[in-house]
Every structure is written in C-alpha cells, then in structure tokens.
Amino acid sequence: MMIIRTSLTSPFGRKTRMAAAHLGITVDVRPTSANEPGSTLADDNPLGKMPVMILDDGRRVYDSRVILEQLDILAGGDKIVPADPKARIDALTLQALGDGIMDAGILVVYEGRMRPAEARHAPWVEYQRAKLTRGLAYVAQHQPDAKIVTVGTIALACALGYIDWRKQSDWRNDHPSLVGWLNDFRAATHAFDATLPPRE
Ligand SMILES: N[C@@H](CCC(=O)N[C@@H](CS)C(=O)NCC(=O)O)C(=O)O
C-alpha cells in the first residue's frame, strides 16, 4: 500500500490526506516529524519537508502539489485536477494561493517556535501575515465554487482549517462569507471532516 509520511497537523499533509479520502484511495499515513532529533524525513525528501508519498515501486513523491497530481492520475484523471485547460489553470492558481497562505501562516508560527524571543522580528511576522490576510480577502471577493472539489478548493479548505487551528488571523470574523464557503465545501465532500487534525 502507498505510504504518506506526514504529521496529522501539517496543513500540506492534510491536502494529501483529504485528496486521497475524497478520491477513495487508501493510503497508509505514517506520522512523522520534520525537525525532532533522529527524524528520518530527509531520507525520503532531501528538503526534510512533509508530506512525502512512497509509491508501491519505492519512488518518493513530493511536494503536496505533485502528490495530488499523482493521486488524480491513480483515480483515472480529471477528478481533482481538471482536464479542461482553463479550469485546470484556475484550479492550479487557486492551489498556489491556498499553499501560499499556508506558507505565510507557517512562517508566522515558526517565528515564534523556532526563534528565541530576543531574536524574533515583528515586522517580518507582519509582512508574512499580510500575505495571508490579502490572500483571504482575495478569495472572499472571488469565491470559487465550493461544490467542485479540485486541488484549488482542497488547498483553500486546508488553509482555512489551518488558520482556525493556529489563529494567525480571525478569518471567520473578517470574512463571514468564507464561513459559508467552507460549510458548502464540507457538504460537498466527507474528506474535510475525515481529516481534521487531532485537537491538542
Ligand atoms: N511546498 C510544500 C510545503 C511543505 C511544508 O512546508 N511542510 C512543513 C510542515 S506543514 C514542513 O515540513 N516543515 C519543516 C521544514 O520546513 O523543515 C508542500 O506543498 O508540500
């Protein structure tokens, strides 16, 4: 069985778990850490980042975007990566935006987690948070169809779920229309609720 190495709290890992659940592909999710002593993640991805998928033939596939592409191929194609050129580019662009919101959100969290208090730089944190808030404001204004499950809507749903958890912004208060969007997405696929991160 294919393996996905990821922590259950990684938003990028959740993209891959959500896509597999949505497509009905069974994967063996092996919880892993990136930076704890003794982590073996870099053996499977030289970047030392999760998620990594290990295919049945042993090939290592990363990052989350490529894993979603692989899952779509395994499901027969044109499922979460649209074949229609315009729909495909729109879905990939939305995925890039959702991933970028998560990248910025992770940098906000890492600044607090990885640096000692005296080495933290508030302007840098705010610079990253601004990417996240601009991204959310954009999708609130240009909402994709929540009933069409693509790499784009999966990434956006994971970004919203991640900010719910780490609270880099109060998106539910700032953009109530996105609350409705996420509810519609949850109604469109069981995979959102099936992949919620465990509560700490
Ligand atoms: N572009 C990558 C981002 C993956 C990523 O940033 N993963 C985080 C956890 S959510 C990680 O492994 N961080 C550890 C590190 O950067 O060393 C993807 O789409 O998979």
The ligand as a Tripos MOL2 file, in Angstrom:
@<TRIPOS>MOLECULE
LIG
   20    19     1     0     0
SMALL
NO_CHARGES

@<TRIPOS>ATOM
      1 N1          5.5160   23.1740   -0.6590 N.3       1 LIG1
      2 C1          5.4890   22.0990    0.3160 C.3       1 LIG1
      3 C2          5.4290   22.6840    1.7210 C.3       1 LIG1
      4 C3          5.5650   21.6250    2.7880 C.3       1 LIG1
      5 C4          5.8430   22.2090    4.1760 C.2       1 LIG1
      6 O1          6.1380   23.4000    4.3430 O.2       1 LIG1
      7 N2          5.7520   21.3270    5.1910 N.am      1 LIG1
      8 C5          6.0640   21.7270    6.5460 C.3       1 LIG1
      9 C6          5.0470   21.1550    7.5410 C.3       1 LIG1
     10 S1          3.4170   21.7550    7.2720 S.3       1 LIG1
     11 C7          7.4250   21.1610    6.9350 C.2       1 LIG1
     12 O2          7.7130   20.0220    6.6220 O.2       1 LIG1
     13 N3          8.2480   21.9710    7.6110 N.am      1 LIG1
     14 C8          9.5240   21.5680    8.0790 C.3       1 LIG1
     15 C9         10.6400   22.3230    7.4190 C.2       1 LIG1
     16 O3         10.3540   23.2700    6.6340 O.co2     1 LIG1
     17 O4         11.7860   21.9940    7.6720 O.co2     1 LIG1
     18 C10         4.2870   21.1850    0.0230 C.2       1 LIG1
     19 O5          3.3630   21.6210   -0.6930 O.co2     1 LIG1
     20 O6          4.2710   20.0090    0.4310 O.co2     1 LIG1
@<TRIPOS>BOND
     1     1     2 1
     2     2     3 1
     3     2    18 1
     4     3     4 1
     5     4     5 1
     6     5     6 2
     7     5     7 1
     8     7     8 1
     9     8     9 1
    10     8    11 1
    11     9    10 1
    12    11    12 2
    13    11    13 1
    14    13    14 1
    15    14    15 1
    16    15    16 2
    17    15    17 1
    18    18    19 2
    19    18    20 1
@<TRIPOS>SUBSTRUCTURE
     1 LIG1         1 GROUP 0 **** ****
